Amino acid sequence: MRNQVIQDLFCLDGRVALVTGASSGIGCHMSKILALAGASVILVARRQELLDGVAQDVITEGGNAATCLADLTKLSAIDLLLEEGKKPFGSPDILINAAGVNFREPAEKISWESWNKTLMINLSVPFFLAQGFVPGMKKKGNGRIINIASMQSFRAFSNGMAYGASKGGVAQLTRAMAETWSANDICVNAIAPGFFPTDLTAPVFSDSQIADHHASMTAIGRNGRLEDLDGITVFLASHSSQYITGQIIPVDGGYTAK
Ligand SMILES: NC(=O)c1ccc[n+]([C@@H]2O[C@H](COP(=O)([O-])OP(=O)(O)OC[C@H]3O[C@@H](n4cnc5c(N)ncnc54)[C@H](OP(=O)(O)O)[C@@H]3O)[C@@H](O)[C@H]2O)c1
């Protein structure tokens, strides 16, 4: 009986999750935990070989996975994804916007192209994918959108002009999406990770002094491990978070609390 209560709260059986940035890092990890919780996952990125590997891992664990190649800087790829993303398992009821870039350029070096690419992938794509998939969620009477914010949604770091602007935008986009769609039982929230070791943060973790500095800035005393995101991912995707929307939830070991 006790196990059944927990199962009912967090089970994602029968749910369909589309995850961008699924070829590596946070998006890859979130895809696998969503699949373990029962969701069928559609894995989106540009690198087919990596996506195939993630799909194989999911299938080996008894889950369902399909891949969709998309360069999210191209409008045509987004339009195609909105069509193709529904084909393997039906219209997604969970959208995870985890694709992201951070070029870490000093302000005076930022080009028109890199600024627009950062804003496009980190901020514009999450909106346009949500806009495209929300009608399907409305029809199902249930939806979950999880954006990936950042500590830079709240505070500045060096060489973070474009990235910080995009992640500040993600925080407000999350609130605006929640305001617009929550009455249709579509909850929209964002996870704001601290420092987690991925390709994106290689410049941080390849320098132990910088990595140790960031660990020391947390209340817990260490940087993030990808498994630290497991609970919040399943929680925000599941029935158990049905009255939580428009929130940006830090998973940063207390970095932004200090
Ligand atoms: N790691 C951290 O500490 C941290 C902290 C705060 C926030 N975040 C956020 O978490 C999210 C995931 O980042 P991560 O750390 O997991 O980085 P990552 O390992 O570098 O993953 C980035 C993902 O974005 C995809 N991507 C990049 N450009 C793309 C494009 N043009 N079209 C389609 N997909 C594209 C990549 O796939 P392909 O290259 O295969 O296309 C990859 O799957 C990002 O939004 C990031 O800002 C990360």
Ligand as a Chemical Component Dictionary entry (heavy atoms), coordinates in Angstrom:
data_LIG
# 
_chem_comp.id                   LIG 
_chem_comp.type                 NON-POLYMER 
_chem_comp.pdbx_formal_charge   0 
_chem_comp.three_letter_code    LIG 
# 
loop_
_chem_comp_atom.comp_id 
_chem_comp_atom.atom_id 
_chem_comp_atom.alt_atom_id 
_chem_comp_atom.type_symbol 
_chem_comp_atom.charge 
_chem_comp_atom.model_Cartn_x 
_chem_comp_atom.model_Cartn_y 
_chem_comp_atom.model_Cartn_z 
_chem_comp_atom.pdbx_ordinal 
LIG N1  N1  N 0  26.420 21.990 -16.557 1  
LIG C1  C1  C 0  26.094 22.940 -15.708 2  
LIG O1  O1  O 0  26.728 23.140 -14.664 3  
LIG C2  C2  C 0  24.899 23.818 -16.000 4  
LIG C3  C3  C 0  24.573 24.790 -15.056 5  
LIG C4  C4  C 0  23.468 25.598 -15.282 6  
LIG C5  C5  C 0  22.703 25.422 -16.425 7  
LIG N2  N2  N 1  23.065 24.473 -17.328 8  
LIG C6  C6  C 0  22.221 24.327 -18.518 9  
LIG O2  O2  O 0  21.892 22.965 -18.688 10 
LIG C7  C7  C 0  21.595 22.752 -20.073 11 
LIG C8  C8  C 0  22.381 21.538 -20.549 12 
LIG O3  O3  O 0  23.759 21.860 -20.515 13 
LIG P1  P1  P 0  24.887 20.783 -20.211 14 
LIG O4  O4  O 0  25.687 21.298 -19.112 15 
LIG O5  O5  O -1 24.299 19.446 -20.155 16 
LIG O6  O6  O 0  25.791 20.963 -21.539 17 
LIG P2  P2  P 0  26.237 19.963 -22.688 18 
LIG O7  O7  O 0  26.672 18.659 -22.127 19 
LIG O8  O8  O 0  27.190 20.754 -23.499 20 
LIG O9  O9  O 0  24.900 19.725 -23.519 21 
LIG C9  C9  C 0  24.389 20.697 -24.376 22 
LIG C10 C10 C 0  23.351 20.035 -25.268 23 
LIG O10 O10 O 0  22.795 21.026 -26.134 24 
LIG C11 C11 C 0  22.750 20.496 -27.448 25 
LIG N3  N3  N 0  22.874 21.554 -28.437 26 
LIG C12 C12 C 0  23.791 22.549 -28.478 27 
LIG N4  N4  N 0  23.648 23.266 -29.606 28 
LIG C13 C13 C 0  22.603 22.722 -30.279 29 
LIG C14 C14 C 0  21.977 23.013 -31.529 30 
LIG N5  N5  N 0  22.393 24.005 -32.330 31 
LIG N6  N6  N 0  20.942 22.238 -31.917 32 
LIG C15 C15 C 0  20.513 21.214 -31.138 33 
LIG N7  N7  N 0  21.053 20.896 -29.951 34 
LIG C16 C16 C 0  22.106 21.642 -29.552 35 
LIG C17 C17 C 0  23.944 19.544 -27.523 36 
LIG O11 O11 O 0  23.704 18.544 -28.498 37 
LIG P3  P3  P 0  24.465 18.414 -29.916 38 
LIG O12 O12 O 0  25.791 19.077 -29.775 39 
LIG O13 O13 O 0  24.545 16.928 -30.144 40 
LIG O14 O14 O 0  23.563 19.086 -30.879 41 
LIG C18 C18 C 0  23.932 18.925 -26.136 42 
LIG O15 O15 O 0  23.086 17.806 -26.100 43 
LIG C19 C19 C 0  21.938 24.051 -20.798 44 
LIG O16 O16 O 0  20.777 24.810 -20.978 45 
LIG C20 C20 C 0  22.850 24.758 -19.810 46 
LIG O17 O17 O 0  22.809 26.146 -19.985 47 
LIG C21 C21 C 0  24.142 23.666 -17.151 48 
# 
loop_
_chem_comp_bond.comp_id 
_chem_comp_bond.atom_id_1 
_chem_comp_bond.atom_id_2 
_chem_comp_bond.value_order 
_chem_comp_bond.pdbx_ordinal 
LIG N1  C1  SING 1  
LIG C1  O1  DOUB 2  
LIG C1  C2  SING 3  
LIG C2  C3  SING 4  
LIG C2  C21 DOUB 5  
LIG C3  C4  DOUB 6  
LIG C4  C5  SING 7  
LIG C5  N2  DOUB 8  
LIG N2  C6  SING 9  
LIG N2  C21 SING 10 
LIG C6  O2  SING 11 
LIG C6  C20 SING 12 
LIG O2  C7  SING 13 
LIG C7  C8  SING 14 
LIG C7  C19 SING 15 
LIG C8  O3  SING 16 
LIG O3  P1  SING 17 
LIG P1  O4  DOUB 18 
LIG P1  O5  SING 19 
LIG P1  O6  SING 20 
LIG O6  P2  SING 21 
LIG P2  O7  DOUB 22 
LIG P2  O8  SING 23 
LIG P2  O9  SING 24 
LIG O9  C9  SING 25 
LIG C9  C10 SING 26 
LIG C10 O10 SING 27 
LIG C10 C18 SING 28 
LIG O10 C11 SING 29 
LIG C11 N3  SING 30 
LIG C11 C17 SING 31 
LIG N3  C12 SING 32 
LIG N3  C16 SING 33 
LIG C12 N4  DOUB 34 
LIG N4  C13 SING 35 
LIG C13 C14 SING 36 
LIG C13 C16 DOUB 37 
LIG C14 N5  SING 38 
LIG C14 N6  DOUB 39 
LIG N6  C15 SING 40 
LIG C15 N7  DOUB 41 
LIG N7  C16 SING 42 
LIG C17 O11 SING 43 
LIG C17 C18 SING 44 
LIG O11 P3  SING 45 
LIG P3  O12 DOUB 46 
LIG P3  O13 SING 47 
LIG P3  O14 SING 48 
LIG C18 O15 SING 49 
LIG C19 O16 SING 50 
LIG C19 C20 SING 51 
LIG C20 O17 SING 52 
# 
